[in-house]
Amino acid sequence: MSSTIVSCDQCKQDFSISMESRRLDFTIDLHYFSCPHCGHEYPSYYTDTAVRGEQRKVKDSWQRFRSIKDIAKREKIHADILVRQKRISSMIDELKEKMCAGSG
C-alpha cells in the first residue's frame, strides 16, 4: 500500500500519513493523523459502538462475498454491503456534527 505525502498546515513540513485513533470517552473514538514534526493533529472521523458494529458487519460480509461462487448470492451480499456503507457514512457524519457542536 502506498503512503500519502501531505504538507503540514502549521510547520509546512512534508510527511506521510499514518492513521491513529484514541478513545475520547467510553464509546467514542477519534481517528486522525498528526504531523510528526510539530504534532499538529488532523481529525479524520469519529466512531462509536454502533458505527464499529456496522463496520464489523461490512468486513464479515466482504469475507463471505469472497468465499461464495454463486453470482446471485454474491450480488445480494454486495447490495447489502452498499446499504451498510451508506448507513455508516451517515452515522459518521452525524457523529462528527455532534462532536464538533460539543467542542465549539
N, CA, C and O atoms as CSV, one atom per row, in Angstrom:
chain,resi,resn,atom,element,x,y,z
A,1,MET,N,N,0.840,-1.172,0.000
A,1,MET,CA,C,0.000,0.000,0.000
A,1,MET,C,C,0.889,1.241,0.000
A,1,MET,O,O,1.813,1.354,0.805
A,2,SER,N,N,0.601,2.165,-0.907
A,2,SER,CA,C,1.415,3.374,-0.972
A,2,SER,C,C,0.945,4.368,0.076
A,2,SER,O,O,-0.233,4.411,0.432
A,3,SER,N,N,1.884,5.162,0.560
A,3,SER,CA,C,1.533,6.142,1.578
A,3,SER,C,C,1.307,7.495,0.919
A,3,SER,O,O,1.914,7.817,-0.102
A,4,THR,N,N,0.429,8.271,1.520
A,4,THR,CA,C,0.111,9.598,1.019
A,4,THR,C,C,0.992,10.621,1.715
A,4,THR,O,O,1.073,10.655,2.942
A,5,ILE,N,N,1.648,11.448,0.925
A,5,ILE,CA,C,2.504,12.506,1.460
A,5,ILE,C,C,1.697,13.801,1.478
A,5,ILE,O,O,1.087,14.177,0.477
A,6,VAL,N,N,1.700,14.474,2.619
A,6,VAL,CA,C,0.993,15.748,2.777
A,6,VAL,C,C,1.938,16.773,3.388
A,6,VAL,O,O,3.001,16.432,3.906
A,7,SER,N,N,1.531,18.023,3.317
A,7,SER,CA,C,2.307,19.110,3.907
A,7,SER,C,C,1.524,19.668,5.089
A,7,SER,O,O,0.337,19.971,4.961
A,8,CYS,N,N,2.168,19.803,6.218
A,8,CYS,CA,C,1.523,20.295,7.433
A,8,CYS,C,C,1.132,21.768,7.268
A,8,CYS,O,O,1.931,22.581,6.803
A,9,ASP,N,N,-0.090,22.098,7.650
A,9,ASP,CA,C,-0.564,23.487,7.599
A,9,ASP,C,C,0.179,24.371,8.597
A,9,ASP,O,O,0.307,25.577,8.386
A,10,GLN,N,N,0.666,23.775,9.679
A,10,GLN,CA,C,1.316,24.551,10.740
A,10,GLN,C,C,2.800,24.793,10.474
A,10,GLN,O,O,3.250,25.937,10.426
A,11,CYS,N,N,3.556,23.707,10.300
A,11,CYS,CA,C,5.013,23.844,10.168
A,11,CYS,C,C,5.510,23.739,8.725
A,11,CYS,O,O,6.692,23.954,8.456
A,12,LYS,N,N,4.605,23.408,7.798
A,12,LYS,CA,C,4.909,23.336,6.358
A,12,LYS,C,C,5.829,22.180,5.968
A,12,LYS,O,O,6.280,22.119,4.824
A,13,GLN,N,N,6.113,21.267,6.888
A,13,GLN,CA,C,6.947,20.108,6.588
A,13,GLN,C,C,6.101,19.029,5.908
A,13,GLN,O,O,4.917,18.881,6.212
A,14,ASP,N,N,6.707,18.280,4.992
A,14,ASP,CA,C,6.035,17.156,4.353
A,14,ASP,C,C,6.156,15.926,5.243
A,14,ASP,O,O,7.155,15.731,5.935
A,15,PHE,N,N,5.102,15.094,5.207
A,15,PHE,CA,C,5.142,13.836,5.956
A,15,PHE,C,C,4.158,12.844,5.354
A,15,PHE,O,O,3.252,13.215,4.607
A,16,SER,N,N,4.353,11.594,5.691
A,16,SER,CA,C,3.495,10.515,5.231
A,16,SER,C,C,2.388,10.286,6.262
A,16,SER,O,O,2.659,10.200,7.460
A,17,ILE,N,N,1.148,10.189,5.795
A,17,ILE,CA,C,0.016,9.995,6.712
A,17,ILE,C,C,0.085,8.616,7.344
A,17,ILE,O,O,0.272,7.608,6.662
A,18,SER,N,N,-0.069,8.591,8.646
A,18,SER,CA,C,-0.182,7.351,9.402
A,18,SER,C,C,-1.385,7.509,10.325
A,18,SER,O,O,-1.336,8.257,11.302
A,19,MET,N,N,-2.472,6.796,10.005
A,19,MET,CA,C,-3.703,6.948,10.783
A,19,MET,C,C,-3.522,6.401,12.200
A,19,MET,O,O,-2.889,5.367,12.416
A,20,GLU,N,N,-4.097,7.126,13.148
A,20,GLU,CA,C,-4.079,6.747,14.552
A,20,GLU,C,C,-5.497,6.887,15.090
A,20,GLU,O,O,-6.357,7.479,14.437
A,21,SER,N,N,-5.741,6.348,16.272
A,21,SER,CA,C,-7.030,6.571,16.924
A,21,SER,C,C,-6.828,6.601,18.424
A,21,SER,O,O,-5.886,6.021,18.964
A,22,ARG,N,N,-7.746,7.298,19.080
A,22,ARG,CA,C,-7.726,7.304,20.540
A,22,ARG,C,C,-9.154,7.411,21.039
A,22,ARG,O,O,-10.014,8.023,20.407
A,23,ARG,N,N,-9.378,6.803,22.180
A,23,ARG,CA,C,-10.696,6.800,22.811
A,23,ARG,C,C,-10.916,8.133,23.503
A,23,ARG,O,O,-10.101,8.557,24.322
A,24,LEU,N,N,-12.029,8.798,23.171
A,24,LEU,CA,C,-12.347,10.091,23.778
A,24,LEU,C,C,-13.193,9.934,25.034
A,24,LEU,O,O,-13.039,10.685,25.997
A,25,ASP,N,N,-14.077,8.964,25.012
A,25,ASP,CA,C,-14.867,8.650,26.202
A,25,ASP,C,C,-15.156,7.154,26.173
A,25,ASP,O,O,-14.435,6.401,25.519
A,26,PHE,N,N,-16.178,6.722,26.855
A,26,PHE,CA,C,-16.423,5.284,26.959
A,26,PHE,C,C,-16.774,4.616,25.635
A,26,PHE,O,O,-16.556,3.414,25.477
A,27,THR,N,N,-17.315,5.375,24.676
A,27,THR,CA,C,-17.757,4.746,23.430
A,27,THR,C,C,-17.231,5.397,22.161
A,27,THR,O,O,-17.297,4.777,21.100
A,28,ILE,N,N,-16.719,6.603,22.220
A,28,ILE,CA,C,-16.356,7.338,21.005
A,28,ILE,C,C,-14.847,7.358,20.795
A,28,ILE,O,O,-14.077,7.700,21.693
A,29,ASP,N,N,-14.446,6.978,19.572
A,29,ASP,CA,C,-13.041,7.015,19.171
A,29,ASP,C,C,-12.845,8.108,18.129
A,29,ASP,O,O,-13.680,8.290,17.242
A,30,LEU,N,N,-11.741,8.832,18.240
A,30,LEU,CA,C,-11.327,9.804,17.238
A,30,LEU,C,C,-10.264,9.144,16.375
A,30,LEU,O,O,-9.289,8.599,16.892
A,31,HIS,N,N,-10.450,9.192,15.056
A,31,HIS,CA,C,-9.475,8.671,14.103
A,31,HIS,C,C,-8.833,9.880,13.439
A,31,HIS,O,O,-9.535,10.767,12.951
A,32,TYR,N,N,-7.527,9.922,13.418
A,32,TYR,CA,C,-6.815,11.118,12.990
A,32,TYR,C,C,-5.412,10.766,12.515
A,32,TYR,O,O,-4.960,9.628,12.648
A,33,PHE,N,N,-4.732,11.766,11.959
A,33,PHE,CA,C,-3.295,11.650,11.729
A,33,PHE,C,C,-2.666,12.922,12.259
A,33,PHE,O,O,-3.334,13.948,12.391
A,34,SER,N,N,-1.389,12.853,12.558
A,34,SER,CA,C,-0.715,14.028,13.111
A,34,SER,C,C,0.649,14.214,12.453
A,34,SER,O,O,1.266,13.269,11.961
A,35,CYS,N,N,1.088,15.455,12.463
A,35,CYS,CA,C,2.391,15.795,11.902
A,35,CYS,C,C,3.479,15.297,12.855
A,35,CYS,O,O,3.463,15.646,14.035
A,36,PRO,N,N,4.419,14.493,12.368
A,36,PRO,CA,C,5.489,14.005,13.235
A,36,PRO,C,C,6.504,15.095,13.596
A,36,PRO,O,O,7.315,14.915,14.505
A,37,HIS,N,N,6.458,16.217,12.885
A,37,HIS,CA,C,7.411,17.298,13.131
A,37,HIS,C,C,6.938,18.241,14.237
A,37,HIS,O,O,7.705,18.585,15.136
A,38,CYS,N,N,5.670,18.656,14.166
A,38,CYS,CA,C,5.172,19.631,15.152
A,38,CYS,C,C,4.030,19.094,16.010
A,38,CYS,O,O,3.639,19.728,16.990
A,39,GLY,N,N,3.492,17.923,15.645
A,39,GLY,CA,C,2.433,17.313,16.444
A,39,GLY,C,C,1.023,17.786,16.130
A,39,GLY,O,O,0.073,17.343,16.775
A,40,HIS,N,N,0.863,18.675,15.153
A,40,HIS,CA,C,-0.477,19.163,14.810
A,40,HIS,C,C,-1.357,17.991,14.382
A,40,HIS,O,O,-0.955,17.176,13.551
A,41,GLU,N,N,-2.570,17.910,14.960
A,41,GLU,CA,C,-3.483,16.810,14.661
A,41,GLU,C,C,-4.503,17.201,13.601
A,41,GLU,O,O,-4.991,18.331,13.559
A,42,TYR,N,N,-4.809,16.230,12.746
A,42,TYR,CA,C,-5.815,16.382,11.702
A,42,TYR,C,C,-6.897,15.326,11.928
A,42,TYR,O,O,-6.725,14.171,11.539
A,43,PRO,N,N,-8.013,15.716,12.557
A,43,PRO,CA,C,-9.098,14.753,12.775
A,43,PRO,C,C,-9.654,14.271,11.436
A,43,PRO,O,O,-9.837,15.063,10.512
A,44,SER,N,N,-9.917,12.986,11.339
A,44,SER,CA,C,-10.470,12.425,10.117
A,44,SER,C,C,-11.943,12.077,10.308
A,44,SER,O,O,-12.797,12.528,9.545
A,45,TYR,N,N,-12.236,11.273,11.326
A,45,TYR,CA,C,-13.621,10.901,11.600
A,45,TYR,C,C,-13.728,10.329,13.005
A,45,TYR,O,O,-12.723,10.034,13.653
A,46,TYR,N,N,-14.980,10.178,13.467
A,46,TYR,CA,C,-15.273,9.617,14.777
A,46,TYR,C,C,-16.062,8.327,14.584
A,46,TYR,O,O,-16.803,8.180,13.612
A,47,THR,N,N,-15.894,7.392,15.522
A,47,THR,CA,C,-16.735,6.197,15.537
A,47,THR,C,C,-17.262,5.980,16.944
A,47,THR,O,O,-16.638,6.373,17.930
A,48,ASP,N,N,-18.431,5.343,17.013
A,48,ASP,CA,C,-18.967,4.911,18.297
A,48,ASP,C,C,-19.261,3.418,18.177
A,48,ASP,O,O,-18.949,2.806,17.156
A,49,THR,N,N,-19.848,2.836,19.194
A,49,THR,CA,C,-20.072,1.390,19.169
A,49,THR,C,C,-20.983,0.980,18.016
A,49,THR,O,O,-20.787,-0.082,17.426
A,50,ALA,N,N,-21.974,1.805,17.687
A,50,ALA,CA,C,-22.887,1.473,16.585
A,50,ALA,C,C,-22.144,1.478,15.247
A,50,ALA,O,O,-22.326,0.570,14.435
A,51,VAL,N,N,-21.320,2.483,15.015
A,51,VAL,CA,C,-20.545,2.564,13.765
A,51,VAL,C,C,-19.590,1.383,13.673
A,51,VAL,O,O,-19.503,0.732,12.631
A,52,ARG,N,N,-18.876,1.104,14.756
A,52,ARG,CA,C,-17.920,-0.010,14.725
A,52,ARG,C,C,-18.628,-1.345,14.503
A,52,ARG,O,O,-18.084,-2.234,13.849
A,53,GLY,N,N,-19.832,-1.487,15.041
A,53,GLY,CA,C,-20.615,-2.707,14.807
A,53,GLY,C,C,-20.962,-2.865,13.334
A,53,GLY,O,O,-20.836,-3.954,12.773
A,54,GLU,N,N,-21.399,-1.777,12.711
A,54,GLU,CA,C,-21.713,-1.815,11.277
A,54,GLU,C,C,-20.455,-2.085,10.451
A,54,GLU,O,O,-20.504,-2.829,9.471
A,55,GLN,N,N,-19.331,-1.486,10.841
A,55,GLN,CA,C,-18.075,-1.723,10.119
A,55,GLN,C,C,-17.682,-3.199,10.192
A,55,GLN,O,O,-17.205,-3.766,9.209
A,56,ARG,N,N,-17.881,-3.817,11.356
A,56,ARG,CA,C,-17.583,-5.251,11.503
A,56,ARG,C,C,-18.481,-6.080,10.585
A,56,ARG,O,O,-18.025,-7.039,9.962
A,57,LYS,N,N,-19.762,-5.704,10.505
A,57,LYS,CA,C,-20.690,-6.439,9.638
A,57,LYS,C,C,-20.273,-6.328,8.177
A,57,LYS,O,O,-20.374,-7.301,7.430
A,58,VAL,N,N,-19.806,-5.157,7.763
A,58,VAL,CA,C,-19.325,-4.985,6.385
A,58,VAL,C,C,-18.094,-5.860,6.151
A,58,VAL,O,O,-17.987,-6.524,5.120
A,59,LYS,N,N,-17.176,-5.857,7.099
A,59,LYS,CA,C,-15.966,-6.680,6.968
A,59,LYS,C,C,-16.338,-8.161,6.847
A,59,LYS,O,O,-15.804,-8.874,5.998
A,60,ASP,N,N,-17.256,-8.616,7.702
A,60,ASP,CA,C,-17.702,-10.012,7.650
A,60,ASP,C,C,-18.389,-10.319,6.318
A,60,ASP,O,O,-18.197,-11.393,5.749
A,61,SER,N,N,-19.185,-9.374,5.829
A,61,SER,CA,C,-19.879,-9.573,4.553
A,61,SER,C,C,-18.884,-9.693,3.404
A,61,SER,O,O,-19.075,-10.513,2.506
A,62,TRP,N,N,-17.823,-8.885,3.423
A,62,TRP,CA,C,-16.803,-8.989,2.372
A,62,TRP,C,C,-16.124,-10.356,2.417
A,62,TRP,O,O,-15.821,-10.932,1.372
A,63,GLN,N,N,-15.887,-10.873,3.608
A,63,GLN,CA,C,-15.277,-12.202,3.714
A,63,GLN,C,C,-16.209,-13.265,3.132
A,63,GLN,O,O,-15.761,-14.161,2.416
A,64,ARG,N,N,-17.517,-13.164,3.442
A,64,ARG,CA,C,-18.492,-14.097,2.871
A,64,ARG,C,C,-18.542,-13.946,1.353
A,64,ARG,O,O,-18.578,-14.938,0.624
A,65,PHE,N,N,-18.544,-12.715,0.887
A,65,PHE,CA,C,-18.603,-12.419,-0.546
A,65,PHE,C,C,-17.473,-13.129,-1.287
A,65,PHE,O,O,-17.695,-13.739,-2.333
A,66,ARG,N,N,-16.273,-13.048,-0.747
A,66,ARG,CA,C,-15.108,-13.656,-1.404
A,66,ARG,C,C,-15.190,-15.184,-1.450
A,66,ARG,O,O,-14.634,-15.809,-2.354
A,67,SER,N,N,-15.875,-15.779,-0.485
A,67,SER,CA,C,-15.901,-17.239,-0.403
A,67,SER,C,C,-17.057,-17.865,-1.185
A,67,SER,O,O,-17.087,-19.083,-1.361
A,68,ILE,N,N,-18.004,-17.060,-1.654
A,68,ILE,CA,C,-19.180,-17.587,-2.352
A,68,ILE,C,C,-18.980,-17.477,-3.863
A,68,ILE,O,O,-18.538,-16.448,-4.372
A,69,LYS,N,N,-19.311,-18.550,-4.560
A,69,LYS,CA,C,-19.166,-18.580,-6.020
A,69,LYS,C,C,-20.475,-18.238,-6.735
A,69,LYS,O,O,-20.446,-17.741,-7.861
A,70,ASP,N,N,-21.618,-18.495,-6.102
A,70,ASP,CA,C,-22.929,-18.248,-6.707
A,70,ASP,C,C,-23.129,-16.749,-6.956
A,70,ASP,O,O,-23.113,-15.954,-6.016
A,71,ILE,N,N,-23.318,-16.368,-8.219
A,71,ILE,CA,C,-23.415,-14.958,-8.612
A,71,ILE,C,C,-24.586,-14.260,-7.918
A,71,ILE,O,O,-24.428,-13.142,-7.426
A,72,ALA,N,N,-25.740,-14.892,-7.870
A,72,ALA,CA,C,-26.922,-14.266,-7.257
A,72,ALA,C,C,-26.682,-13.981,-5.775
A,72,ALA,O,O,-27.061,-12.922,-5.275
A,73,LYS,N,N,-26.061,-14.911,-5.086
A,73,LYS,CA,C,-25.767,-14.702,-3.663
A,73,LYS,C,C,-24.736,-13.588,-3.483
A,73,LYS,O,O,-24.835,-12.777,-2.563
A,74,ARG,N,N,-23.744,-13.563,-4.379
A,74,ARG,CA,C,-22.732,-12.501,-4.308
A,74,ARG,C,C,-23.370,-11.131,-4.531
A,74,ARG,O,O,-23.034,-10.166,-3.844
A,75,GLU,N,N,-24.290,-11.049,-5.494
A,75,GLU,CA,C,-24.965,-9.779,-5.765
A,75,GLU,C,C,-25.778,-9.317,-4.561
A,75,GLU,O,O,-25.804,-8.127,-4.246
A,76,LYS,N,N,-26.440,-10.251,-3.890
A,76,LYS,CA,C,-27.230,-9.913,-2.701
A,76,LYS,C,C,-26.321,-9.401,-1.578
A,76,LYS,O,O,-26.632,-8.406,-0.923
A,77,ILE,N,N,-25.214,-10.079,-1.367
A,77,ILE,CA,C,-24.264,-9.652,-0.332
A,77,ILE,C,C,-23.693,-8.280,-0.682
A,77,ILE,O,O,-23.565,-7.415,0.185
A,78,HIS,N,N,-23.350,-8.084,-1.955
A,78,HIS,CA,C,-22.787,-6.799,-2.380
A,78,HIS,C,C,-23.796,-5.672,-2.174
A,78,HIS,O,O,-23.428,-4.588,-1.720
A,79,ALA,N,N,-25.056,-5.914,-2.500
A,79,ALA,CA,C,-26.098,-4.900,-2.290
A,79,ALA,C,C,-26.220,-4.561,-0.806
A,79,ALA,O,O,-26.374,-3.395,-0.441
A,80,ASP,N,N,-26.150,-5.578,0.041
A,80,ASP,CA,C,-26.214,-5.360,1.489
A,80,ASP,C,C,-25.019,-4.528,1.963
A,80,ASP,O,O,-25.168,-3.644,2.807
A,81,ILE,N,N,-23.854,-4.812,1.426
A,81,ILE,CA,C,-22.647,-4.058,1.787
A,81,ILE,C,C,-22.815,-2.585,1.421
A,81,ILE,O,O,-22.487,-1.706,2.217
A,82,LEU,N,N,-23.321,-2.314,0.221
A,82,LEU,CA,C,-23.506,-0.929,-0.214
A,82,LEU,C,C,-24.478,-0.178,0.690
A,82,LEU,O,O,-24.248,0.984,1.022
A,83,VAL,N,N,-25.563,-0.841,1.089
A,83,VAL,CA,C,-26.536,-0.222,2.003
A,83,VAL,C,C,-25.872,0.077,3.342
A,83,VAL,O,O,-26.035,1.166,3.893
A,84,ARG,N,N,-25.129,-0.884,3.860
A,84,ARG,CA,C,-24.454,-0.683,5.148
A,84,ARG,C,C,-23.412,0.436,5.067
A,84,ARG,O,O,-23.284,1.233,5.996
A,85,GLN,N,N,-22.675,0.497,3.969
A,85,GLN,CA,C,-21.662,1.544,3.822
A,85,GLN,C,C,-22.302,2.931,3.789
A,85,GLN,O,O,-21.760,3.878,4.358
A,86,LYS,N,N,-23.445,3.052,3.131
A,86,LYS,CA,C,-24.166,4.328,3.131
A,86,LYS,C,C,-24.616,4.682,4.543
A,86,LYS,O,O,-24.504,5.830,4.974
A,87,ARG,N,N,-25.126,3.683,5.257
A,87,ARG,CA,C,-25.577,3.893,6.631
A,87,ARG,C,C,-24.401,4.332,7.506
A,87,ARG,O,O,-24.531,5.256,8.309
A,88,ILE,N,N,-23.270,3.677,7.349
A,88,ILE,CA,C,-22.073,4.034,8.124
A,88,ILE,C,C,-21.669,5.476,7.834
A,88,ILE,O,O,-21.354,6.232,8.753
A,89,SER,N,N,-21.676,5.851,6.573
A,89,SER,CA,C,-21.303,7.213,6.197
A,89,SER,C,C,-22.220,8.236,6.868
A,89,SER,O,O,-21.750,9.251,7.383
A,90,SER,N,N,-23.513,7.972,6.863
A,90,SER,CA,C,-24.465,8.874,7.525
A,90,SER,C,C,-24.228,8.922,9.027
A,90,SER,O,O,-24.268,9.989,9.638
A,91,MET,N,N,-23.982,7.758,9.615
A,91,MET,CA,C,-23.743,7.697,11.062
A,91,MET,C,C,-22.494,8.492,11.433
A,91,MET,O,O,-22.484,9.212,12.432
A,92,ILE,N,N,-21.444,8.361,10.628
A,92,ILE,CA,C,-20.192,9.079,10.887
A,92,ILE,C,C,-20.404,10.584,10.746
A,92,ILE,O,O,-19.893,11.365,11.550
A,93,ASP,N,N,-21.161,10.992,9.719
A,93,ASP,CA,C,-21.448,12.421,9.538
A,93,ASP,C,C,-22.212,12.984,10.734
A,93,ASP,O,O,-21.893,14.068,11.223
A,94,GLU,N,N,-23.222,12.246,11.207
A,94,GLU,CA,C,-24.000,12.688,12.369
A,94,GLU,C,C,-23.124,12.781,13.614
A,94,GLU,O,O,-23.236,13.727,14.392
A,95,LEU,N,N,-22.261,11.804,13.794
A,95,LEU,CA,C,-21.379,11.793,14.959
A,95,LEU,C,C,-20.390,12.955,14.901
A,95,LEU,O,O,-20.098,13.574,15.925
A,96,LYS,N,N,-19.875,13.251,13.709
A,96,LYS,CA,C,-18.947,14.376,13.557
A,96,LYS,C,C,-19.645,15.690,13.901
A,96,LYS,O,O,-19.072,16.538,14.585
A,97,GLU,N,N,-20.886,15.861,13.427
A,97,GLU,CA,C,-21.653,17.064,13.765
A,97,GLU,C,C,-21.821,17.193,15.272
A,97,GLU,O,O,-21.630,18.264,15.847
A,98,LYS,N,N,-22.181,16.083,15.895
A,98,LYS,CA,C,-22.386,16.071,17.348
A,98,LYS,C,C,-21.098,16.427,18.085
A,98,LYS,O,O,-21.113,17.232,19.017
A,99,MET,N,N,-19.987,15.829,17.669
A,99,MET,CA,C,-18.716,16.064,18.349
A,99,MET,C,C,-18.219,17.493,18.119
A,99,MET,O,O,-17.688,18.118,19.036
A,100,CYS,N,N,-18.386,18.007,16.910
A,100,CYS,CA,C,-17.939,19.375,16.623
A,100,CYS,C,C,-18.813,20.401,17.335
A,100,CYS,O,O,-18.314,21.439,17.769
A,101,ALA,N,N,-20.101,20.128,17.459
A,101,ALA,CA,C,-21.002,21.035,18.184
A,101,ALA,C,C,-20.647,21.061,19.667
A,101,ALA,O,O,-20.758,22.097,20.323
A,102,GLY,N,N,-20.220,19.913,20.186
A,102,GLY,CA,C,-19.856,19.822,21.597
A,102,GLY,C,C,-18.542,20.490,21.927
A,102,GLY,O,O,-18.297,20.851,23.078
A,103,SER,N,N,-17.681,20.661,20.914
A,103,SER,CA,C,-16.367,21.255,21.185
A,103,SER,C,C,-16.332,22.748,20.882
A,103,SER,O,O,-15.332,23.414,21.151
A,104,GLY,N,N,-17.425,23.279,20.319
A,104,GLY,CA,C,-17.414,24.685,19.939
A,104,GLY,C,C,-18.185,25.519,20.822
A,104,GLY,O,O,-18.261,26.730,20.617
